[in-house]
Amino acid sequence: MDKGFSYTLEDEKIIEYMKLSTENKLQWLEEINEFNNMVLSGREKELREKLRACKI
């Protein structure tokens, strides 16, 4: 892969996440998004979107 990013997770972490309720998963996602919006600069958010779109 020459653009974007990739990562791996240990099986234990995936299993742990799968055990969470849908409500807990959505709450976790909301908290992460709120945190990112508070701490990332406009430039960092722009770079994040380019990574997601595999433009860099």
NUTOR-942824 format. One line per field, with one value per atom (N, C-alpha, C): residue in one letter; x, y, z; residue number from 0; atom name. Coordinates in steps of 0.001 Angstrom, whole numbers, plus 524288, in hexadecimal, padded with zeros to 5 digits. Layout:
N
resn a/...
X X/...
Y Y/...
Z Z/...
resi NUM/...
name CA/...
//
This chain:
56
resn m/m/m/d/d/d/k/k/k/g/g/g/f/f/f/s/s/s/y/y/y/t/t/t/l/l/l/e/e/e/d/d/d/e/e/e/k/k/k/i/i/i/i/i/i/e/e/e/y/y/y/m/m/m/k/k/k/l/l/l/s/s/s/t/t/t/e/e/e/n/n/n/k/k/k/l/l/l/q/q/q/w/w/w/l/l/l/e/e/e/e/e/e/i/i/i/n/n/n/e/e/e/f/f/f/n/n/n/n/n/n/m/m/m/v/v/v/l/l/l/s/s/s/g/g/g/r/r/r/e/e/e/k/k/k/e/e/e/l/l/l/r/r/r/e/e/e/k/k/k/l/l/l/r/r/r/a/a/a/c/c/c/k/k/k/i/i/i
X 80363/80000/8038A/802D4/8061E/8035E/7FE63/7FB80/7F82E/7F694/7F348/7F676/7F410/7F6B7/7F434/7F6E1/7F4BE/7F6BC/7F420/7F5C6/7F388/7F59B/7F3C1/7F239/7EEBE/7ED16/7EDBC/7EEE7/7EF44/7E9CE/7E96D/7E45C/7E17C/7E46C/7E1FF/7DF25/7E180/7DF12/7DA12/7DA21/7D580/7D11E/7D271/7CE92/7CC54/7CFB4/7CDFD/7CA13/7CB47/7C7C8/7C295/7C2CB/7BE08/7BA49/7BC5F/7B922/7B623/7B7BC/7B50C/7AF96/7AC09/7A6CA/7A70A/7A314/7A2CF/7A2E6/7A01B/7A001/7A576/7A865/7ADB4/7B15D/7B0BC/7B3F8/7B2E2/7ADEB/7AC84/7AE4D/7ADF1/7AFC3/7B5A3/7B88D/7BE38/7BF78/7BCC3/7BDAE/7BC91/7B850/7B6F5/7BB1F/7BD00/7C10B/7C61E/7C799/7CC5E/7CBCA/7C740/7C65B/7C671/7C40E/7C419/7C9AA/7CC9F/7D20A/7D531/7D4C6/7D7AB/7D63A/7D13B/7CF89/7D196/7D264/7D471/7DA4E/7DD39/7E2EE/7E5A6/7E339/7E5D1/7E537/7E96B/7E930/7E66D/7E51A/7E2AD/7E61A/7EB2E/7EEDD/7EF01/7EEF8/7EF05/7EA07/7E5A9/7E0B7/7E0C8/7E30E/7E386/7E6E6/7EB4D/7EEB5/7EC00/7E908/7E629/7E254/7DF9B/7DBDF/7DE98/7E32D/7E627/7E7FC/7E98C/7EB0D/7E65D/7E1E3/7DD30/7DBB2/7DC95/7DB35/7DFA5/7E3DB/7E883/7EAC4/7EAA4/7ECF5/7F2AB/7F449/7F9CD/7FB7A
Y 7FB68/80000/804CD/80837/80CD3/811D5/8117A/815F5/81427/817F1/81699/81467/81115/80EC7/8098F/8067B/80186/80092/7FD31/7FBCB/7F674/7F408/7EEEB/7EF3A/7EBC9/7EB4C/7E5AA/7E505/7DFC8/7DD76/7D85F/7D5BA/7D6E6/7D745/7D843/7DD81/7E16D/7E69F/7E685/7E3A4/7E334/7E066/7DC44/7D950/7DCAC/7DF9F/7E31D/7E720/7E95C/7ED33/7EAAF/7E5EF/7E342/7E247/7E1ED/7E0E9/7E5B8/7EA62/7EF23/7EF55/7F1BC/7F27B/7F698/7F6A5/7FA92/80005/800CA/805E3/80784/803E9/80520/80647/80370/80471/809E4/80B55/8107B/814CD/813DD/817B3/8187B/81435/81485/817AB/8169A/8195C/81F31/82077/825F2/828B9/82630/82887/82962/825AA/82637/82AB6/82B1D/82F66/834B4/83516/839FD/83B77/837A7/838A1/83A8E/837D2/83969/83EEC/84035/8456A/849A5/8484E/84C1A/84CF3/848D0/8493F/849D3/84835/8488D/84E02/84FD8/854DA/8541A/85860/8580A/8552A/85638/8538F/84DB3/84C2F/846A1/843EF/8468D/84455/843AD/84783/84738/8428F/841D5/83D66/83834/837FA/8333C/831CF/835AE/834B2/832EF/8351A/83365/82DC0/82C5B/826E4/82348/824BD/82188/820CD/824D0/8249F/82254/820A4/81E7E/82257/8274E/82B55/82C3A/82A5C/82AAF/8257A
Z 80000/80000/80000/7FC3A/7FBE4/7FD88/7FF08/8010E/805A2/808DA/80D4C/811CC/814E7/8195A/81A9A/81DAF/81F86/8250B/827D6/82D13/82E5C/83261/83414/839D4/83B4A/840B9/8426A/8475D/84985/849E4/8493E/8497F/84E92/852D8/857ED/857FC/85599/8556C/8522D/84DEA/84A99/84D89/8502D/8532D/8578E/85A30/85E5A/85C3E/857B4/85546/853BE/851BB/8500E/85496/85949/85DE2/85FB9/85DEA/85F7E/85D19/85FE0/85DBB/8596D/85625/85200/85452/8588D/85B20/85CE5/85F34/860FA/85C6D/85820/85384/85162/85111/84F12/852C5/857D0/85BA3/85B1B/85A8B/859D3/854ED/850A6/84BC2/84C4D/84EE4/84FBC/852FA/8571A/85A67/85769/8542A/85107/84D33/84AA7/846F3/849AB/84E32/8512A/852AD/8547E/855FD/85153/84CE7/84837/84688/846A9/84517/848C2/84DAC/8516E/850CC/84FB5/84FF5/84AAE/8466F/8415F/83F08/83CB1/839F8/834BD/83238/82D15/82935/82969/825E5/826F9/82BE8/82D4D/82B77/82C07/82A28/82441/82182/81BD3/81A3A/81CE6/81BC4/81CE8/82127/82282/81E23/81C17/817E0/812E0/811D2/80D36/80DD2/81299/81395/812BD/814CA/81437/80E7D/80B5B/805D2/80281/8050D/80265/7FE76/7FFD2/7FC77/7FDE4/8025F/803E7/80624
resi 0/0/0/1/1/1/2/2/2/3/3/3/4/4/4/5/5/5/6/6/6/7/7/7/8/8/8/9/9/9/10/10/10/11/11/11/12/12/12/13/13/13/14/14/14/15/15/15/16/16/16/17/17/17/18/18/18/19/19/19/20/20/20/21/21/21/22/22/22/23/23/23/24/24/24/25/25/25/26/26/26/27/27/27/28/28/28/29/29/29/30/30/30/31/31/31/32/32/32/33/33/33/34/34/34/35/35/35/36/36/36/37/37/37/38/38/38/39/39/39/40/40/40/41/41/41/42/42/42/43/43/43/44/44/44/45/45/45/46/46/46/47/47/47/48/48/48/49/49/49/50/50/50/51/51/51/52/52/52/53/53/53/54/54/54/55/55/55
name N/CA/C/N/CA/C/N/CA/C/N/CA/C/N/CA/C/N/CA/C/N/CA/C/N/CA/C/N/CA/C/N/CA/C/N/CA/C/N/CA/C/N/CA/C/N/CA/C/N/CA/C/N/CA/C/N/CA/C/N/CA/C/N/CA/C/N/CA/C/N/CA/C/N/CA/C/N/CA/C/N/CA/C/N/CA/C/N/CA/C/N/CA/C/N/CA/C/N/CA/C/N/CA/C/N/CA/C/N/CA/C/N/CA/C/N/CA/C/N/CA/C/N/CA/C/N/CA/C/N/CA/C/N/CA/C/N/CA/C/N/CA/C/N/CA/C/N/CA/C/N/CA/C/N/CA/C/N/CA/C/N/CA/C/N/CA/C/N/CA/C/N/CA/C/N/CA/C/N/CA/C/N/CA/C/N/CA/C/N/CA/C/N/CA/C
//
